[in-house]
Amino acid sequence: MEKLKKWSAGKWFKESVSEYNKYKKTGKGIKLAQAGEKMWNTFTLYLDKKNGKELTKYKDIKDVSMKDPFAKKIFDDAYWLHIFFYRGYSDDLRIEEEKFRNVRDKLKSVV
């Protein structure tokens, strides 16, 4: 069985932005949802590295985020993107686009 290598936050970030660009070209909401989930992964791996431990539970991710002023600014939008991926629909994709851009713009200098 093939063992998968764990991606870095930087790799997830690049994949997320690439997926977002596909969304912008095609207008397909599924591409935005996939970009958002990859950005959530970027955020959680950023937290892992910053805190020196793997955070796998929502409660731990939220608790760590609320104690860090930078992460606290990102958490709500990043989590929204995570939920958007699992909901599979949006009443207005402009909301998800704005949240994606907010998270992207904050994380791009740290991953």
N, C-alpha and C positions, 0 to 999 in steps of 0.2 A: 504494500500500500504506500502511496506517495505521501510524504510528509510535507505539509505546507509551511513555508517560511512566513513568519510574522512580518507584516508590512510595518514600516515606520509611519509616523504621523505625516511626514513629508510626502511619502509615496501616496498615501490616501488622499492628501490634499491635491496633488497633481491629478489623480484619477477623478476626483470630485469636480475640479475645474474643467477637465476635459468633458465629463458627462454634462456639465452645465452648458458648455459651448455647443454640444450636440442638441440640447434642449432649445437653445436660442436659434439654431439653424432649422430645426424641424417643428418646433412648437409642441412636441409630444410631451405631455405632462409626466409620463413615466420616466423620462430622462431627468426631469427636475427632481422627481422623487428619489431616483437612484443617486443623483448628485447630492441631495440632502442627506441621505443615509451615509454616504461616504464622508461627508463633512462632519457628521456626528462621530463617526469613527476617528476622524482626524482629531476632533476635540477630546475624545476620551483617551486616545493615545498620548496626546499632549499632556493631559493630566497625569497619566501613568508615569511618564518620563519625569515630569516636574516633581512628582511626589515619591518617586523611587519605588513604586509598587503598582501592581496591576489591579485596577478597580473594575470589577465585573458586575457589581450590583448597582442598580439605580440609586439606592439610598446612599451608598458610599460615594458615587459620582456627584450626587447633589450636595452631600455634606461637605466634601472637599471643595466643590465649586463655591459654596456659600461663604467659605472661610477665606477665599482668595479674591481680592477685588477685581483683578483682570478676568478671571474665569467666571465670576458672578455676572459680569456684563454680557457674557456669551451664552451662559447656560440655558436660559429660557428659549432663545431663538434656536439654538442647536437642538434642544429637546423637541421643540415644535417640528423641526425637520425630520427627526427620528420618527415621531408619531405620524407625520404626513406619509412617510414611506409605508407604514403598516396600515393606515386607513385606506390608502389607495384612491383617494379622491380629494378634490378641493372645490370649494364654492367660488374661489377667486385666486387663480395662480399668482396674481401679483403680490399677494400676501407672502406666499412661500418664496417667491423671487426676492422680495425685500429682505426676508429673514436670511436667505442664503447669502446674499451680498453682505449683510451685516456681519455674519459669522466669518465668511471668507476674508473680508477686509481686516478684521481683527486678528485672525489667525495667521495671515500670510507673513507677518514679520517675525513669528515665533516658531514656526515649524520647519 
